[in-house]
Amino acid sequence: MTRLVLLVIGYVLMLAGPLLQGLSGSANPNAYIFAPILLAGSIPLVAGRNIQPSARIMAQGILICGAVVLGLWYLGGLAAPMAIAPAAPVGAAIAGALIAAAANLLKFRRA
């Protein structure tokens, strides 16, 4: 249960980064920063499922994460700009990736 809660918090924080970037009124979505962070937070979860590494899957992951990042940045940009510290969006995404990766280190309980 703790592992699931940590994963949810981690993914919410990772997705909050691009949204905060849009809410700050920034014209640059920084997709080249946020997409690899999302991938880094997701890789430990996917790696435990015996998925074979391939260039096609990695390219699809980058494209999907980039599209999600651009979509969240766009949605955040629709609102009125807010005063947000410049490091807050990237910091939230990195904190989320670290929490999600750490949650994958927790062992499953055997009943």
N, CA, C and O atoms as CSV, one atom per row, in Angstrom:
chain,resi,resn,atom,element,x,y,z
A,1,MET,N,N,0.826,-1.194,0.000
A,1,MET,CA,C,0.000,0.000,0.000
A,1,MET,C,C,0.870,1.257,0.000
A,1,MET,O,O,0.581,2.218,-0.713
A,2,THR,N,N,1.934,1.243,0.803
A,2,THR,CA,C,2.833,2.389,0.857
A,2,THR,C,C,3.495,2.606,-0.498
A,2,THR,O,O,3.688,3.741,-0.934
A,3,ARG,N,N,3.838,1.502,-1.155
A,3,ARG,CA,C,4.484,1.585,-2.463
A,3,ARG,C,C,3.554,2.247,-3.473
A,3,ARG,O,O,3.992,3.096,-4.250
A,4,LEU,N,N,2.300,1.877,-3.470
A,4,LEU,CA,C,1.330,2.452,-4.400
A,4,LEU,C,C,1.139,3.945,-4.142
A,4,LEU,O,O,1.073,4.734,-5.084
A,5,VAL,N,N,1.050,4.330,-2.886
A,5,VAL,CA,C,0.880,5.744,-2.537
A,5,VAL,C,C,2.088,6.551,-3.011
A,5,VAL,O,O,1.932,7.641,-3.563
A,6,LEU,N,N,3.297,6.012,-2.795
A,6,LEU,CA,C,4.499,6.709,-3.234
A,6,LEU,C,C,4.552,6.831,-4.759
A,6,LEU,O,O,4.963,7.864,-5.287
A,7,LEU,N,N,4.136,5.780,-5.462
A,7,LEU,CA,C,4.112,5.847,-6.925
A,7,LEU,C,C,3.140,6.912,-7.420
A,7,LEU,O,O,3.456,7.666,-8.341
A,8,VAL,N,N,1.969,6.973,-6.815
A,8,VAL,CA,C,0.976,7.979,-7.223
A,8,VAL,C,C,1.501,9.384,-6.960
A,8,VAL,O,O,1.381,10.265,-7.811
A,9,ILE,N,N,2.081,9.591,-5.786
A,9,ILE,CA,C,2.641,10.914,-5.465
A,9,ILE,C,C,3.763,11.265,-6.439
A,9,ILE,O,O,3.851,12.400,-6.907
A,10,GLY,N,N,4.615,10.297,-6.742
A,10,GLY,CA,C,5.715,10.537,-7.667
A,10,GLY,C,C,5.232,10.924,-9.055
A,10,GLY,O,O,5.740,11.876,-9.647
A,11,TYR,N,N,4.252,10.191,-9.577
A,11,TYR,CA,C,3.749,10.498,-10.914
A,11,TYR,C,C,2.989,11.815,-10.944
A,11,TYR,O,O,3.070,12.547,-11.931
A,12,VAL,N,N,2.265,12.127,-9.899
A,12,VAL,CA,C,1.562,13.419,-9.846
A,12,VAL,C,C,2.570,14.561,-9.846
A,12,VAL,O,O,2.371,15.563,-10.534
A,13,LEU,N,N,3.654,14.421,-9.079
A,13,LEU,CA,C,4.681,15.465,-9.063
A,13,LEU,C,C,5.378,15.583,-10.415
A,13,LEU,O,O,5.667,16.688,-10.874
A,14,MET,N,N,5.648,14.436,-11.056
A,14,MET,CA,C,6.295,14.496,-12.368
A,14,MET,C,C,5.408,15.200,-13.386
A,14,MET,O,O,5.903,15.963,-14.216
A,15,LEU,N,N,4.118,14.955,-13.331
A,15,LEU,CA,C,3.203,15.598,-14.260
A,15,LEU,C,C,2.898,17.046,-13.875
A,15,LEU,O,O,2.466,17.836,-14.715
A,16,ALA,N,N,3.120,17.392,-12.613
A,16,ALA,CA,C,2.896,18.773,-12.179
A,16,ALA,C,C,3.972,19.710,-12.717
A,16,ALA,O,O,3.731,20.908,-12.868
A,17,GLY,N,N,5.145,19.179,-13.003
A,17,GLY,CA,C,6.240,20.016,-13.515
A,17,GLY,C,C,5.878,20.766,-14.785
A,17,GLY,O,O,5.961,21.994,-14.810
A,18,PRO,N,N,5.472,20.054,-15.857
A,18,PRO,CA,C,5.105,20.780,-17.082
A,18,PRO,C,C,3.881,21.682,-16.902
A,18,PRO,O,O,3.784,22.738,-17.527
A,19,LEU,N,N,2.960,21.264,-16.053
A,19,LEU,CA,C,1.785,22.101,-15.788
A,19,LEU,C,C,2.208,23.406,-15.104
A,19,LEU,O,O,1.715,24.477,-15.456
A,20,LEU,N,N,3.108,23.320,-14.140
A,20,LEU,CA,C,3.627,24.527,-13.483
A,20,LEU,C,C,4.388,25.406,-14.470
A,20,LEU,O,O,4.336,26.633,-14.387
A,21,GLN,N,N,5.093,24.771,-15.403
A,21,GLN,CA,C,5.822,25.538,-16.424
A,21,GLN,C,C,4.840,26.366,-17.248
A,21,GLN,O,O,5.116,27.525,-17.559
A,22,GLY,N,N,3.699,25.784,-17.602
A,22,GLY,CA,C,2.687,26.531,-18.345
A,22,GLY,C,C,2.018,27.598,-17.500
A,22,GLY,O,O,1.728,28.694,-17.979
A,23,LEU,N,N,1.773,27.268,-16.228
A,23,LEU,CA,C,1.134,28.247,-15.339
A,23,LEU,C,C,2.025,29.450,-15.066
A,23,LEU,O,O,1.529,30.534,-14.756
A,24,SER,N,N,3.332,29.267,-15.178
A,24,SER,CA,C,4.242,30.388,-14.931
A,24,SER,C,C,4.244,31.380,-16.092
A,24,SER,O,O,4.817,32.465,-15.987
A,25,GLY,N,N,3.604,31.006,-17.197
A,25,GLY,CA,C,3.550,31.901,-18.343
A,25,GLY,C,C,4.769,31.790,-19.233
A,25,GLY,O,O,4.984,32.652,-20.084
A,26,SER,N,N,5.568,30.760,-19.062
A,26,SER,CA,C,6.780,30.587,-19.847
A,26,SER,C,C,6.434,30.225,-21.291
A,26,SER,O,O,5.545,29.414,-21.547
A,27,ALA,N,N,7.153,30.841,-22.225
A,27,ALA,CA,C,6.939,30.547,-23.633
A,27,ALA,C,C,7.674,29.280,-24.056
A,27,ALA,O,O,7.419,28.752,-25.139
A,28,ASN,N,N,8.577,28.788,-23.223
A,28,ASN,CA,C,9.359,27.595,-23.535
A,28,ASN,C,C,8.822,26.425,-22.728
A,28,ASN,O,O,8.851,26.477,-21.499
A,29,PRO,N,N,8.332,25.366,-23.375
A,29,PRO,CA,C,7.770,24.242,-22.618
A,29,PRO,C,C,8.814,23.364,-21.940
A,29,PRO,O,O,8.475,22.564,-21.068
A,30,ASN,N,N,10.097,23.505,-22.335
A,30,ASN,CA,C,11.175,22.679,-21.768
A,30,ASN,C,C,10.873,21.196,-21.876
A,30,ASN,O,O,11.172,20.435,-20.956
A,31,ALA,N,N,10.284,20.774,-22.989
A,31,ALA,CA,C,9.955,19.360,-23.186
A,31,ALA,C,C,11.217,18.513,-23.201
A,31,ALA,O,O,11.179,17.341,-22.825
A,32,TYR,N,N,12.337,19.088,-23.631
A,32,TYR,CA,C,13.593,18.352,-23.658
A,32,TYR,C,C,14.131,18.087,-22.258
A,32,TYR,O,O,15.032,17.266,-22.088
A,33,ILE,N,N,13.596,18.763,-21.265
A,33,ILE,CA,C,13.972,18.501,-19.871
A,33,ILE,C,C,12.960,17.567,-19.226
A,33,ILE,O,O,13.347,16.603,-18.566
A,34,PHE,N,N,11.678,17.833,-19.404
A,34,PHE,CA,C,10.648,17.082,-18.692
A,34,PHE,C,C,10.442,15.668,-19.226
A,34,PHE,O,O,10.191,14.753,-18.441
A,35,ALA,N,N,10.543,15.463,-20.545
A,35,ALA,CA,C,10.314,14.122,-21.103
A,35,ALA,C,C,11.327,13.101,-20.574
A,35,ALA,O,O,10.915,12.008,-20.183
A,36,PRO,N,N,12.631,13.403,-20.542
A,36,PRO,CA,C,13.564,12.423,-19.954
A,36,PRO,C,C,13.340,12.196,-18.463
A,36,PRO,O,O,13.584,11.099,-17.960
A,37,ILE,N,N,12.877,13.223,-17.756
A,37,ILE,CA,C,12.594,13.044,-16.332
A,37,ILE,C,C,11.432,12.068,-16.155
A,37,ILE,O,O,11.476,11.193,-15.291
A,38,LEU,N,N,10.387,12.222,-16.982
A,38,LEU,CA,C,9.259,11.288,-16.924
A,38,LEU,C,C,9.716,9.871,-17.259
A,38,LEU,O,O,9.291,8.912,-16.615
A,39,LEU,N,N,10.569,9.740,-18.252
A,39,LEU,CA,C,11.077,8.412,-18.602
A,39,LEU,C,C,11.919,7.827,-17.476
A,39,LEU,O,O,11.810,6.640,-17.165
A,40,ALA,N,N,12.754,8.656,-16.868
A,40,ALA,CA,C,13.605,8.160,-15.784
A,40,ALA,C,C,12.774,7.676,-14.602
A,40,ALA,O,O,13.150,6.709,-13.940
A,41,GLY,N,N,11.663,8.327,-14.332
A,41,GLY,CA,C,10.798,7.886,-13.246
A,41,GLY,C,C,9.995,6.645,-13.594
A,41,GLY,O,O,9.567,5.907,-12.707
A,42,SER,N,N,9.790,6.413,-14.894
A,42,SER,CA,C,8.983,5.267,-15.322
A,42,SER,C,C,9.800,4.010,-15.584
A,42,SER,O,O,9.270,2.903,-15.490
A,43,ILE,N,N,11.059,4.158,-15.905
A,43,ILE,CA,C,11.880,3.005,-16.272
A,43,ILE,C,C,11.934,1.944,-15.174
A,43,ILE,O,O,11.790,0.763,-15.492
A,44,PRO,N,N,12.133,2.293,-13.895
A,44,PRO,CA,C,12.174,1.222,-12.880
A,44,PRO,C,C,10.874,0.423,-12.788
A,44,PRO,O,O,10.902,-0.770,-12.486
A,45,LEU,N,N,9.751,1.063,-13.043
A,45,LEU,CA,C,8.473,0.353,-13.007
A,45,LEU,C,C,8.342,-0.592,-14.195
A,45,LEU,O,O,7.875,-1.721,-14.044
A,46,VAL,N,N,8.751,-0.137,-15.367
A,46,VAL,CA,C,8.653,-0.945,-16.577
A,46,VAL,C,C,9.696,-2.059,-16.576
A,46,VAL,O,O,9.440,-3.143,-17.099
A,47,ALA,N,N,10.860,-1.807,-16.001
A,47,ALA,CA,C,11.947,-2.787,-16.026
A,47,ALA,C,C,11.587,-4.064,-15.271
A,47,ALA,O,O,12.117,-5.130,-15.583
A,48,GLY,N,N,10.717,-3.977,-14.309
A,48,GLY,CA,C,10.321,-5.156,-13.554
A,48,GLY,C,C,9.333,-6.039,-14.282
A,48,GLY,O,O,8.923,-7.067,-13.743
A,49,ARG,N,N,8.938,-5.671,-15.487
A,49,ARG,CA,C,7.933,-6.428,-16.235
A,49,ARG,C,C,8.530,-7.228,-17.386
A,49,ARG,O,O,7.800,-7.668,-18.274
A,50,ASN,N,N,9.843,-7.422,-17.383
A,50,ASN,CA,C,10.543,-8.212,-18.392
A,50,ASN,C,C,10.294,-7.725,-19.811
A,50,ASN,O,O,10.072,-8.530,-20.716
A,51,ILE,N,N,10.328,-6.431,-20.008
A,51,ILE,CA,C,10.187,-5.863,-21.343
A,51,ILE,C,C,11.579,-5.790,-21.956
A,51,ILE,O,O,12.505,-5.249,-21.351
A,52,GLN,N,N,11.722,-6.332,-23.151
A,52,GLN,CA,C,13.009,-6.326,-23.827
A,52,GLN,C,C,13.341,-4.914,-24.304
A,52,GLN,O,O,12.488,-4.254,-24.897
A,53,PRO,N,N,14.557,-4.440,-24.061
A,53,PRO,CA,C,14.918,-3.107,-24.544
A,53,PRO,C,C,15.044,-3.090,-26.067
A,53,PRO,O,O,15.625,-3.999,-26.660
A,54,SER,N,N,14.511,-2.083,-26.673
A,54,SER,CA,C,14.654,-1.917,-28.115
A,54,SER,C,C,14.582,-0.424,-28.438
A,54,SER,O,O,13.998,0.364,-27.694
A,55,ALA,N,N,15.179,-0.069,-29.545
A,55,ALA,CA,C,15.193,1.339,-29.953
A,55,ALA,C,C,13.782,1.832,-30.269
A,55,ALA,O,O,13.464,2.994,-30.019
A,56,ARG,N,N,12.940,0.965,-30.812
A,56,ARG,CA,C,11.572,1.362,-31.161
A,56,ARG,C,C,10.766,1.712,-29.921
A,56,ARG,O,O,10.053,2.715,-29.900
A,57,ILE,N,N,10.878,0.890,-28.892
A,57,ILE,CA,C,10.130,1.158,-27.653
A,57,ILE,C,C,10.638,2.438,-26.992
A,57,ILE,O,O,9.845,3.219,-26.467
A,58,MET,N,N,11.957,2.660,-27.013
A,58,MET,CA,C,12.508,3.879,-26.416
A,58,MET,C,C,12.042,5.114,-27.192
A,58,MET,O,O,11.692,6.130,-26.591
A,59,ALA,N,N,12.039,5.027,-28.519
A,59,ALA,CA,C,11.577,6.161,-29.329
A,59,ALA,C,C,10.096,6.442,-29.077
A,59,ALA,O,O,9.690,7.600,-28.985
A,60,GLN,N,N,9.295,5.392,-28.964
A,60,GLN,CA,C,7.872,5.585,-28.676
A,60,GLN,C,C,7.690,6.211,-27.295
A,60,GLN,O,O,6.841,7.085,-27.121
A,61,GLY,N,N,8.474,5.775,-26.320
A,61,GLY,CA,C,8.387,6.347,-24.980
A,61,GLY,C,C,8.719,7.824,-24.968
A,61,GLY,O,O,8.043,8.616,-24.312
A,62,ILE,N,N,9.766,8.195,-25.699
A,62,ILE,CA,C,10.151,9.609,-25.754
A,62,ILE,C,C,9.062,10.431,-26.427
A,62,ILE,O,O,8.731,11.521,-25.961
A,63,LEU,N,N,8.501,9.918,-27.522
A,63,LEU,CA,C,7.433,10.653,-28.212
A,63,LEU,C,C,6.184,10.794,-27.347
A,63,LEU,O,O,5.569,11.859,-27.311
A,64,ILE,N,N,5.811,9.729,-26.657
A,64,ILE,CA,C,4.623,9.787,-25.792
A,64,ILE,C,C,4.850,10.746,-24.634
A,64,ILE,O,O,3.985,11.568,-24.331
A,65,CYS,N,N,6.008,10.648,-23.984
A,65,CYS,CA,C,6.294,11.564,-22.864
A,65,CYS,C,C,6.377,13.003,-23.350
A,65,CYS,O,O,5.911,13.913,-22.663
A,66,GLY,N,N,6.963,13.224,-24.521
A,66,GLY,CA,C,7.022,14.579,-25.074
A,66,GLY,C,C,5.641,15.133,-25.361
A,66,GLY,O,O,5.374,16.308,-25.105
A,67,ALA,N,N,4.754,14.290,-25.896
A,67,ALA,CA,C,3.384,14.742,-26.176
A,67,ALA,C,C,2.633,15.068,-24.889
A,67,ALA,O,O,1.897,16.053,-24.831
A,68,VAL,N,N,2.816,14.251,-23.863
A,68,VAL,CA,C,2.170,14.510,-22.569
A,68,VAL,C,C,2.683,15.821,-21.980
A,68,VAL,O,O,1.904,16.629,-21.475
A,69,VAL,N,N,3.999,16.026,-22.049
A,69,VAL,CA,C,4.598,17.252,-21.516
A,69,VAL,C,C,4.066,18.481,-22.256
A,69,VAL,O,O,3.681,19.467,-21.628
A,70,LEU,N,N,4.044,18.422,-23.576
A,70,LEU,CA,C,3.552,19.568,-24.341
A,70,LEU,C,C,2.069,19.826,-24.077
A,70,LEU,O,O,1.640,20.979,-24.023
A,71,GLY,N,N,1.294,18.766,-23.913
A,71,GLY,CA,C,-0.123,18.932,-23.606
A,71,GLY,C,C,-0.347,19.592,-22.249
A,71,GLY,O,O,-1.181,20.489,-22.121
A,72,LEU,N,N,0.396,19.148,-21.240
A,72,LEU,CA,C,0.243,19.755,-19.913
A,72,LEU,C,C,0.738,21.195,-19.899
A,72,LEU,O,O,0.143,22.049,-19.242
A,73,TRP,N,N,1.825,21.471,-20.620
A,73,TRP,CA,C,2.317,22.838,-20.703
A,73,TRP,C,C,1.272,23.735,-21.371
A,73,TRP,O,O,1.042,24.863,-20.936
A,74,TYR,N,N,0.642,23.222,-22.430
A,74,TYR,CA,C,-0.390,23.988,-23.128
A,74,TYR,C,C,-1.583,24.257,-22.215
A,74,TYR,O,O,-2.095,25.376,-22.172
A,75,LEU,N,N,-2.028,23.230,-21.482
A,75,LEU,CA,C,-3.152,23.419,-20.560
A,75,LEU,C,C,-2.814,24.443,-19.479
A,75,LEU,O,O,-3.656,25.265,-19.118
A,76,GLY,N,N,-1.596,24.396,-18.964
A,76,GLY,CA,C,-1.186,25.384,-17.968
A,76,GLY,C,C,-1.108,26.784,-18.552
A,76,GLY,O,O,-1.366,27.767,-17.858
A,77,GLY,N,N,-0.753,26.874,-19.821
A,77,GLY,CA,C,-0.651,28.178,-20.462
A,77,GLY,C,C,-1.992,28.822,-20.752
A,77,GLY,O,O,-2.057,30.025,-21.004
A,78,LEU,N,N,-3.069,28.040,-20.720
A,78,LEU,CA,C,-4.396,28.611,-20.959
A,78,LEU,C,C,-4.863,29.481,-19.795
A,78,LEU,O,O,-5.682,30.381,-19.978
A,79,ALA,N,N,-4.345,29.212,-18.608
A,79,ALA,CA,C,-4.721,30.001,-17.427
A,79,ALA,C,C,-3.888,31.283,-17.385
A,79,ALA,O,O,-2.900,31.425,-18.106
A,80,ALA,N,N,-4.300,32.186,-16.547
A,80,ALA,CA,C,-3.544,33.426,-16.366
A,80,ALA,C,C,-2.200,33.105,-15.721
A,80,ALA,O,O,-2.131,32.261,-14.828
A,81,PRO,N,N,-1.121,33.775,-16.166
A,81,PRO,CA,C,0.203,33.495,-15.595
A,81,PRO,C,C,0.253,33.774,-14.098
A,81,PRO,O,O,-0.363,34.718,-13.603
A,82,MET,N,N,1.002,32.929,-13.388
A,82,MET,CA,C,1.168,33.071,-11.947
A,82,MET,C,C,2.642,33.295,-11.628
A,82,MET,O,O,3.517,32.972,-12.431
A,83,ALA,N,N,2.901,33.839,-10.472
A,83,ALA,CA,C,4.281,34.025,-10.036
A,83,ALA,C,C,4.786,32.708,-9.437
A,83,ALA,O,O,4.461,32.365,-8.300
A,84,ILE,N,N,5.577,31.987,-10.215
A,84,ILE,CA,C,6.132,30.699,-9.783
A,84,ILE,C,C,7.638,30.792,-9.918
A,84,ILE,O,O,8.148,31.298,-10.918
A,85,ALA,N,N,8.349,30.307,-8.917
A,85,ALA,CA,C,9.812,30.314,-8.967
A,85,ALA,C,C,10.286,29.539,-10.196
A,85,ALA,O,O,9.707,28.506,-10.533
A,86,PRO,N,N,11.327,30.022,-10.868
A,86,PRO,CA,C,11.782,29.355,-12.088
A,86,PRO,C,C,12.211,27.897,-11.893
A,86,PRO,O,O,12.082,27.085,-12.808
A,87,ALA,N,N,12.712,27.572,-10.726
A,87,ALA,CA,C,13.182,26.205,-10.477
A,87,ALA,C,C,12.070,25.273,-10.003
A,87,ALA,O,O,12.283,24.063,-9.930
A,88,ALA,N,N,10.907,25.795,-9.683
A,88,ALA,CA,C,9.827,24.969,-9.130
A,88,ALA,C,C,9.329,23.887,-10.096
A,88,ALA,O,O,9.147,22.750,-9.662
A,89,PRO,N,N,9.097,24.181,-11.384
A,89,PRO,CA,C,8.605,23.123,-12.268
A,89,PRO,C,C,9.584,21.961,-12.417
A,89,PRO,O,O,9.197,20.797,-12.310
A,90,VAL,N,N,10.850,22.282,-12.662
A,90,VAL,CA,C,11.852,21.222,-12.818
A,90,VAL,C,C,12.084,20.513,-11.489
A,90,VAL,O,O,12.275,19.298,-11.460
A,91,GLY,N,N,12.070,21.252,-10.408
A,91,GLY,CA,C,12.256,20.639,-9.086
A,91,GLY,C,C,11.137,19.676,-8.738
A,91,GLY,O,O,11.380,18.614,-8.166
A,92,ALA,N,N,9.908,20.046,-9.083
A,92,ALA,CA,C,8.770,19.150,-8.817
A,92,ALA,C,C,8.882,17.871,-9.639
A,92,ALA,O,O,8.618,16.780,-9.135
A,93,ALA,N,N,9.274,18.007,-10.903
A,93,ALA,CA,C,9.401,16.823,-11.763
A,93,ALA,C,C,10.526,15.912,-11.286
A,93,ALA,O,O,10.371,14.691,-11.273
A,94,ILE,N,N,11.650,16.494,-10.897
A,94,ILE,CA,C,12.769,15.675,-10.408
A,94,ILE,C,C,12.408,14.999,-9.095
A,94,ILE,O,O,12.725,13.826,-8.898
A,95,ALA,N,N,11.744,15.726,-8.189
A,95,ALA,CA,C,11.317,15.114,-6.927
A,95,ALA,C,C,10.361,13.958,-7.190
A,95,ALA,O,O,10.451,12.919,-6.536
A,96,GLY,N,N,9.450,14.127,-8.138
A,96,GLY,CA,C,8.525,13.048,-8.484
A,96,GLY,C,C,9.236,11.833,-9.038
A,96,GLY,O,O,8.891,10.703,-8.695
A,97,ALA,N,N,10.235,12.052,-9.899
A,97,ALA,CA,C,10.993,10.929,-10.454
A,97,ALA,C,C,11.758,10.191,-9.364
A,97,ALA,O,O,11.824,8.962,-9.372
A,98,LEU,N,N,12.331,10.930,-8.433
A,98,LEU,CA,C,13.063,10.294,-7.332
A,98,LEU,C,C,12.132,9.498,-6.422
A,98,LEU,O,O,12.480,8.404,-5.977
A,99,ILE,N,N,10.962,10.040,-6.148
A,99,ILE,CA,C,9.995,9.330,-5.297
A,99,ILE,C,C,9.496,8.070,-5.994
A,99,ILE,O,O,9.385,7.016,-5.369
A,100,ALA,N,N,9.191,8.176,-7.296
A,100,ALA,CA,C,8.715,7.006,-8.033
A,100,ALA,C,C,9.796,5.932,-8.122
A,100,ALA,O,O,9.507,4.743,-7.985
A,101,ALA,N,N,11.034,6.349,-8.349
A,101,ALA,CA,C,12.126,5.373,-8.409
A,101,ALA,C,C,12.369,4.737,-7.041
A,101,ALA,O,O,12.639,3.539,-6.952
A,102,ALA,N,N,12.274,5.530,-5.984
A,102,ALA,CA,C,12.470,4.982,-4.642
A,102,ALA,C,C,11.344,4.027,-4.261
A,102,ALA,O,O,11.575,3.049,-3.550
A,103,ALA,N,N,10.134,4.302,-4.725
A,103,ALA,CA,C,9.016,3.410,-4.420
A,103,ALA,C,C,9.231,2.036,-5.036
A,103,ALA,O,O,8.774,1.032,-4.489
A,104,ASN,N,N,9.921,1.983,-6.169
A,104,ASN,CA,C,10.190,0.696,-6.798
A,104,ASN,C,C,11.240,-0.105,-6.052
A,104,ASN,O,O,11.386,-1.304,-6.289
A,105,LEU,N,N,11.966,0.534,-5.163
A,105,LEU,CA,C,12.976,-0.182,-4.373
A,105,LEU,C,C,12.355,-0.913,-3.172
A,105,LEU,O,O,12.966,-1.810,-2.593
A,106,LEU,N,N,11.122,-0.508,-2.811
A,106,LEU,CA,C,10.470,-1.176,-1.706
A,106,LEU,C,C,10.116,-2.593,-2.091
A,106,LEU,O,O,9.708,-2.849,-3.224
A,107,LYS,N,N,10.267,-3.504,-1.173
A,107,LYS,CA,C,9.946,-4.907,-1.449
A,107,LYS,C,C,8.463,-5.161,-1.275
A,107,LYS,O,O,7.788,-4.527,-0.464
A,108,PHE,N,N,7.973,-6.120,-2.074
A,108,PHE,CA,C,6.597,-6.531,-1.928
A,108,PHE,C,C,6.453,-7.379,-0.676
A,108,PHE,O,O,7.356,-8.140,-0.331
A,109,ARG,N,N,5.334,-7.252,-0.004
A,109,ARG,CA,C,5.050,-8.120,1.149
A,109,ARG,C,C,4.472,-9.423,0.666
A,109,ARG,O,O,3.598,-9.445,-0.201
A,110,ARG,N,N,4.945,-10.476,1.208
A,110,ARG,CA,C,4.396,-11.796,0.887
A,110,ARG,C,C,3.398,-12.165,1.960
A,110,ARG,O,O,3.717,-12.144,3.149
A,111,ALA,N,N,2.204,-12.498,1.551
A,111,ALA,CA,C,1.151,-12.826,2.532
A,111,ALA,C,C,1.271,-14.253,3.001
A,111,ALA,O,O,0.473,-14.702,3.824
